[in-house]
Amino acid sequence: ITSGQIKAARAMLNLTVADLAKGAGIGFTTMVRLESGNGIPGGNVKTLIKVKEHIESLGIEFIGTPESGAGVRWKP
């Protein structure tokens, strides 16, 4: 997943950075770092998996690839 997808999903869910960090079980500053870059965020893969799984549990689906058409949508 990309930083842009995380930001887009958070916006769709109307969550603050703090809300998303808490729900994913990660630190606030870690969440800020994941969203601050472009492309695939650096860091621990386990952290990205936590964020991805939490967002998916709230009804968002990640689509595309970082190289082509990365985005998010509501799960059908």
Secondary structure, DSSP 8 states (H G I E B T S, - for coil): --HHHHHHHHHHTT--HHHHHHHHT--HHHHHHHHHSSSS--S-HHHHHHHHHHHHHTTEEEEEETTEEEEEEE--
